[in-house]
Amino acid sequence: MDRVTVSLDELPIRDDLRGQKPYGAPQAPLPVALNVNENTHPVPPEVADDIADAVARALREINRYPDREFLALREGFAQYLGHGLDASQIWAGNGSNEVLQHVLQAFAGPGRSAFGFGPTYSMYPLLTSGVGAEWIGGTRGHAYELSPEDAAEQVERARPDVIFLCAPNNPTGTPLPLDVIEAVYDASHGIVVVDEAYQEFAPRDSPSALTLLGGRPRLAVSRTMSKAFAFAGARVGYLAADPALIDALRLVRLPYHLSALTQAAAGAALQHATTMLRMVDEIVVQRDRMSATLEALGYRPSESWTNFVLFGGVADPAATWRALYDRGVLIRDIGIPGHLRVTAGTEEETTAFLEALAEIGAR
Ligand SMILES: *Cc1c(COP(=O)(O)O)cnc(C)c1O
């Protein structure tokens, strides 16, 4: 057959997708990859062995469809989250991105809208346009912070059907006080999703939005195994909410969306939650070392409750990004003028980044 290559514009693609760009964090095989906020520590070998055994057992029945309701896994997540949650209040998907997509499919869609306070996670607008809904971008105040009054006022004006509150926020690292979440909930009629992808990196005594779930049927709290759990490659995210909200997500998921292998791997990993999370404290140490050294180098790191640091004071972000790349260090230019974002690495990776940056500055 002749190979005929057409441009995307020549295909009968949806009008609202014309000219859009796919998610595109550069993937490059550099020795020090600190660009997509992965956990830079691999799964401990003894846990990996257990996961392999669980996957091997699941393989013996792989001729059958998996448990469509992934009940054992939901019970595992409920137990891990605590706060008196049970399996009826838990949902999961192939990454929290899929879980967020389910929320949008059920509660947004054509003629509806989703909202978030920018700068925030770049996938929210993409997921929103994917379901044909309109994205409305709100704003943040000084140091990317939000007051309950300002947040509520913006939400009242926008009247969105779904609201994403990233807490702590990506790409800024900023914490989000619970009173902002309460104010946004009260000011809206839509679904309020608190994305706690980085909650495990926040100070131990900082309360989760899970504490607000009681009596708030439009509130959902999403988490992921991709960051603190060192499980990005497995693609597992989950959410806690009122059972009625979970029922709504069942209407839009694909049947058997969580494979038997994924369920087995995630379930086994959850049994080792303490070991899987062992590296969190070490990552927080490296994050704080990064912030302190960045400041000493004359940059302006934002306060971070995550496993990454956004820093300002970069004269030419594209040039600095490239100079680090040339030294084998991959970080992220997230498009905020004068800023770059870097993931906290192992001690060696963090040192490699800081030394490369110091070297560039000294040129
Ligand atoms: C990394 C990240 C996620 C997780 O995505 P997965 O699909 O679970 O890998 C979700 N939300 C935010 C804000 C993130 O930074």
The ligand as a MOL file (V3000), in Angstrom:
LIG
                    3D

  0  0  0     0  0            999 V3000
M  V30 BEGIN CTAB
M  V30 COUNTS 15 15 0 0 0
M  V30 BEGIN ATOM
M  V30 1 C 1.6840 13.8240 38.7430 0
M  V30 2 C 0.3590 14.4140 39.0060 0
M  V30 3 C -0.7770 13.6080 38.9860 0
M  V30 4 C -0.6540 12.1310 38.8130 0
M  V30 5 O -0.9520 11.6650 37.6010 0
M  V30 6 P -1.0300 10.0700 37.3890 0
M  V30 7 O -1.9350 9.9950 36.2240 0
M  V30 8 O -1.5980 9.4650 38.6180 0
M  V30 9 O 0.3630 9.6230 37.1230 0
M  V30 10 C -1.9990 14.1670 39.2740 0
M  V30 11 N -2.1020 15.4590 39.5810 0
M  V30 12 C -1.0260 16.2540 39.6320 0
M  V30 13 C -1.1800 17.6730 40.0140 0
M  V30 14 C 0.2220 15.7600 39.3300 0
M  V30 15 O 1.2870 16.5700 39.3720 0
M  V30 END ATOM
M  V30 BEGIN BOND
M  V30 1 1 1 2
M  V30 2 1 2 3
M  V30 3 2 2 14
M  V30 4 1 3 4
M  V30 5 2 3 10
M  V30 6 1 4 5
M  V30 7 1 5 6
M  V30 8 2 6 7
M  V30 9 1 6 8
M  V30 10 1 6 9
M  V30 11 1 10 11
M  V30 12 2 11 12
M  V30 13 1 12 13
M  V30 14 1 12 14
M  V30 15 1 14 15
M  V30 END BOND
M  V30 END CTAB
M  END
